[in-house]
Structures are given as C-alpha cells and as structure tokens.
Amino acid sequence: MRRCLGPLVTLFAVLWLPAAPPAAAQGMPRYGGELIFAVPSEMPSYDGHRESTFALIHPMAPHYNTLLRIDPMDRSGSKVVGDLAESWTVGKDGRTYTFRLRRGVKFHDGAEFTSRDAKATYDKIVFPPSGVASERKGSYVNIEAVETPDPYTIVFRLKFPSASFLSSVASPWNWIYKADILEKDIRWYETNVMGTGPFVFVEHVKGSHWVGKKNPNYWDKGKPYLDGYRALFIKDSAAQVAAIRGERAHIQFRGFSPAERDSLVAALGARIAVQESPWDCVLLATMNHEKKPFDDKRVRRALTLALDRYQGSQALSKIAIVKAVAGVQVPGTPFATPPAELEKLAGYWPDINKSRAEARRLLKEAGVPEGFAFTFKNRGVPMPYEPLGVWLIDQWRQVGLNVRQEVAETAKWFADLRGGDFEVAMDAQCGYMVEPDLDLYKFQSGPTSAAPRGISDANYARQKDSVLDELYVKQSRAIDPEERKKYVREFEKRLLDEEVHSMYTLQWHRIVPHSARVKGWTVTPSHYLNNQLDTVWLTE
Amino acid sequence: MGKYIVKRLVLMIPTLLGVAVLIFFLMRVVPGDLVELRFAGESAFAQKENLDTERARLGLDQPLWKQFLVWIAGVVRLDFGKSMWTGAPIIEEIKLRFALSLQLAIMATIIAVLLAIPLGVLAALKQDTWVDYTVRIVSIAGLATPSFWLGIVFILGLLIVFKWLPPMVYTPFWINPWQNMLQLIWPALAVGYRYSAVATRMTRSAMLEVLREDYIRTARAKGLWEQLILSRHALKNAMLPVLTVIALEFAFLMGGLVVTEQVFNLNGLGLLFVEAVAHRDYTLTQALVMLVAFVFIFVNFLVDLAYAWLDPRIRFR
C-alpha cells in the first residue's frame, strides 16, 4: 500500500487539473475593466535588476518587456518565447546568440526602442559599474561581450556554451530600460518607471496601492485587454482573503493556503476559480558540515532516511502550502526526476520501516547514541516553516533523536545561516523560473567557473565537494537536453543520496483562488512569472 | 505659568536625546541587517559582492560613532534622512501614514470619551445598582476583548450579513468624507470600545472617590444644586486621572495599532513601524521611535497643562 502512495502523490501533483481551464481555452477576450489584485508585500525600490522580491514583479512587470519571456500560457513555466526579440539564432559553437528585435516598439515617453537600449540594459545587469548592485549578475558570468551590429540586432558572445542561456534571457527581472536614461543616471530606475510594457505607470501611494493604465501604443496590437490595473498592498493574509471574498480584489498572484482556498470556495462558490501548481520553492533541512556529528555522511543519511515524505505529503498538504514529493526539480518540468527513479534515493524509499531501520543502523554505526540531542533552527515564519519544522522534529524523534527547535526571526535566522551558527537549520530555495542552473547553484563549493570566488554564497551546509561542483558545470554546459538530464540526475543522486549534503522536504504547492471573472491568466510553478498582464481580461 | 511651560519644553530635549542614543545603539545590537534581508528576497541567498556594495552605499561600513554623529546632526536639523529600505525621504514615508493614524486616534478618542465619561459617571452615581453592574460588565468585556479581534468580528459580520467590505484604500477626509468614514469608522469603533472600557473604569472609580470627599458633602450641606456639584466639583476633580489615561491611550494609538491596522489593511504608522523593524531599516525605525517618543512627551506635557487648569494648586507649585 505504502509503495503505491509515493508515485500516486507525485502523479496527482503533476496532473492536478485546476478548476479554471487553461488561459488559451477561456473564450474570446473582452476589452475593458480594471483588474484589482492584492500584493502581500511592497517593493523596496523600483529597479528590477537590483531587487529580488515578487512584491516588485507583481505590480511593476506590466510596465516592462524583456527580450524573451516564458510563454504566459505554459503551465510548466519553462517554454521560452519572444518578447521584444522576435527571433533568435544560436551559432554552431553554441557560444553566439543573435536576437532580432521587434521594430516599432516605443517607450512610454514615445522614444523608439532599439538594440542600444537592450545593450545598455544588459550592460547594467552583467557589467554593473562600481557601486551599483546587480542582484543576478552571477547568473550571467558566462557572457563575454554584448554587441549591437545594427539597431535591431543584439548579439551575446559567451565564454562557453550554456544550456540555460535562453532561459536566462527570459528572466522576468531583466526589464528593458532606456539607454538615454541609464547614461544620464544609472540609478534613475530605482525611483522611476519608464518601459515599453502593456501598461503605463499612473501612481504609487506607498503602503497603499499601485496603479497602471493601458498603453494605447503597445506594440502587440490588440493588447492589452484591460483598461488598467490596481495593485493593493495587503500584508495580512486574512485581509487578503477578506479582500477576495468581499470582491475588493480579483486575485492575489502569490498564493493562498489550503484552508484559505477552502474558505473562499465555500463562500463564493461559482464566483471563484482555483488554479494550482507545484511551486518552484522548497524548504531544505541543511546540516552544518562543520559541526559534529553532521560532518559524518552516515548521520546525514540517517536524518533523511527518517523522513516519511509520502505520508508527510498527505498530512501536510491539508494544512500547509506543500504537496509533491520531489527531487531537485519541480515535478512536471523538463528536468524533473520521474517518481520511479526518485524512489531509489535515500529518504524516498517507499518502505518507511526499512528506511528507518537503516537510519537507526547508520546512527549506531556512527556512534550517535539513542536520544542524541541537537538543535534545529527554524525561521519564524508561520507558512510553511512552522508545520514543516514540527513535522521534521517528529520524524527525527522516530529514529531516536531528540530535537529541540529554535525559532528565529527572519533577520537573525538569515544571519545565523550565513554565519554558520547552527547544527541543522531550515533553508529555503525559491526560483524565479524552473531551471537547473538556478536551482542547483547554491550547492556549489567551488572554486569553479560558475563560482569563481570559491564557496557559493548560499552553500550554508558548508560542504566541499569537487565532484558535485563538476557535475554542476557539466549539466550547465550540456546543450543536448537528454545529456543534461543525465547530469542533473547524477547531481541529484550525489547531493541527496550519496553525500546527503542537504535534504529536500516537500515541494511547495501554489494555490491561486481568484475571481471567476479573471481570464487569460495561467498559474505556473513560479510566482515571479506571468505578471505582464497583457493576456489577462475580465468577463462582464 | 510661562516659566513652567518653558521649563517643561526644555526638559524634553534630554529625554529625546536619551531616546535617540538608546534606539540608535539598540538597533545595531539586534542580529541581522537590512542589506542581507533585502538581497536575500524569499530565498536565503545573497551575493557577498552586492552586500558589500550596498553597505558601503548606505554608510554601514563606517564606524558606529561616525554613523551616530551623522544621524544625530541630521536630527538636530529635523532632517531624518532617507529610509534605508526604500530610499525615500523619511518625512515622506511618515507623512503618508501620519494623517491616517492621527485621524484614527482622534476618532477612537472621541468615541471613547463619548462612551466613557457618561457611563463612568452614571455607574458611580448608581453604584451597586443594575445600572452600575451593566456598565461594569460592558467595560470589563471591553478590557477583555482585543480590538483587533473585534475588528475581525466586524469584518466577518459585514461580509456575511451585508456581503460588503470596507474600502481598502485610504481616502483623505477632505477629498471624500463619505469614503473616508466608510473605511475608518470600523477600526475606530473597534479601538474606541476597548479604549472606552479603560476610561469608563477610571471615571467610575475616580468619581466614587471624589463623591466621598468632604468638599462634596459640604457643597451638598450648603444646598447646592446637585447638577452643579457633579459638574463643577466632582467631575472636574475626577477628571485628573481620567485625562491621564485618555492621553496615554491616545499617544499609544499613534503607533501601536499594529494588528488592527493589519486586519483593516490601514496604511498607518503601526504597520510602518513593524515593517521598519522587520527590515532592520535603521533610519526609519530611529525616526519613528523619535516620533512616538515625542508624541508621548508632548501629550504628557499637554496633560500637565490641563492638570494646572483643572487643579489650580498645581500652578502654584
């Protein structure tokens, strides 16, 4: 019976059909109306190249375009399509990418978009001047040069072939800025808005709301459908639910908990639609390799073997935003591990009794006594850290470990992770798109070409593993998807099974209940994607 | 009287300076810093290069004493600088929220006073009758009910019964009084009820005490009109502790309504305060603490002036 649960749970997560039909099958779009959505946080500045919060993307993405984007109708969040680049070619050496840019694209001030703007944008992201922070500069270390042979062509020359380059160019953060503005003041975009996107900026009242109106000169003729949108900054989740329930807002794009979804469905019935997806966020239990006995891989292996992920998925998915049992990639995406293969990894075995017996044996062999006590450091955020923390502690107790939980407020938790002041801690991984280069970066110990300074800034387990580092590089440079898949599997096996540097808990599960009036929007595994709103429309 | 006012005003300076020193260094002692929080986003990941760049830009790489001197020099000129989180001028950040918080505090105070004074006096006059018991039950219920919980009850009630929710965006009173009231009357009632409970209990006990004083008995023996005894002799003297309670509650409302603001999604000072602390926004937190400290000190100063008006003996001292 237990053997059947694992594949079923994962399969269910992958094939889960939302109550709302896919955006492409929602009928003829209707023009007009103002979309109102809740945003649970607020952006620090307006610069997409600098910030890392969804609170920036949700209200501001509609003002901008990127060169490429993720297809807004693609539920896997991995299909790359053109945005300001209408076509592209890759050189035979796999190191030269040439993008043909759209003509007739105008910035909101009427100036024409050319390759000069695209180059200035990428220069700011990849080669920022001293004193200017570029949050994702590390994702573009393979770019050697950016060239503009003519006003409608931009060429990227890479130092080495990269499997993720097109996805990197489709990053939702790489908003195209205006070259003239950047030349005058490279920080201008921290406090101002000027893009080519489907909506023009109207106002931002701090702590309250953000308003955009339709761009009448948008290059994609016929779009957008909405007259405008209004983002309400609502921090409290109960107030967000109330806003949807009271029809003061149509949607909150990040997601709600299962209980909140159920209360909305119960209250609004046919007036609410629900879209769900495995979420490209996961909490990991990270074991500090510099603290005994977690420097011993037998102990680390025992800790992951103690977890009954399949049972945990069933229980926790009712109360928390977690669901699928998964490896290092989101289920249902191109490089995800099939359930049958996943079951071979430590901690994913279908027979939990066998798994826990092996855990006890390993602990004994490593000299860890029955009742061994350690502290698990968790982040003081209720969802889903709290339920997952409680679950982990309970699981470890079942193999004779005595775990004390220390809950730290976010700033302290983060400082302790970075400073190595923990034995075992909850760690987080949240990607802006499903892409192995982004999802696996944090586990590098270096020095490698991708992490030239040595240890990755996010390798909180503090492991040194040159084999893992090499596998990262190999998967990153494997242009053939099948070959890349093979390296991702090897990486996963080494990370989670052979060395157990870290352990994945359960994949987050994104639940977006929204007004049934909202059409043309499709949930993806990332809450950073699909926020341009050009395809969204409202029914009567 | 003029000397007294000047003396009190001058005394505010060392108090505020003490608060400034305390909050500046306390913020630096708390673990974690805003640069890490900002660049980590939802993942626990931030590049060291960015952290260093940003710290240098914000002056956080400077020695503490230097940071303090720069900040305190600004405070003296009433220039609190920019928010380290948003980069916006702090005055701008606070101005936006101050109007809402002030209006809410005034509305809640009006509701509280309108309920508390008559009910407290009535309970004292009708001591140990059903009137007194009813007032006591209502006021104890108010003390036991957190205002944010009452707010949730209001919201659920409005949603379930009327299928309606108060507006979620603040409209200033002078732009649209109706919209403004539709949004703020509910939190004002929720907060005002708890506030009135405190003031009612205080009014009742103060009145009971005063009504037993010799001068009240003397006034009654002289055959003074009862209404005059109550208003001029009893209530005026009983108001001294009530005024203190009302003033302190008012000052608290100017930055302490965190959960109520969350429940009603109000863009007030309380939420701003909590976010500033959570983000480790040093400059904004310091400015807000200074503001709240100033409000408390100033309100206390006004109370002292009112004491002098209510009780002439204080002026002579």
Interface residues (C-beta under 8 A of the other chain):
Chain A: P44 S45 E51 S52 T53 F54 S130 G131 V132 A133 S134 E135 K137 G138 E190 T191 V205 K206 G207 S208 H209 L232 F233 I234 K235 D236 A238 A239 A242 A243 R245 G246 E247 R248 A249 A267 C281 E409 T410 A411 K412 W413 F414 A415 D416 L417 R418 D427 A428 Q429 C430 G431 K442 R453 D457 A458 Y460
Chain B: V30 P31 G32 D33 E36 L37 R38 F39 A40 G41 E42 S43 A44 F45 A46 Q47 K48 E49 N50 T53 E54 A56 R57 W85 T86 G87 A88 E92 E93 L96 R97 I152 I155 L158 L159 K163 W164 L165 P167 M168 V169 Y170 Q262 V263 F264 N265 N267 L271 L272 E275 A278 H279 R280
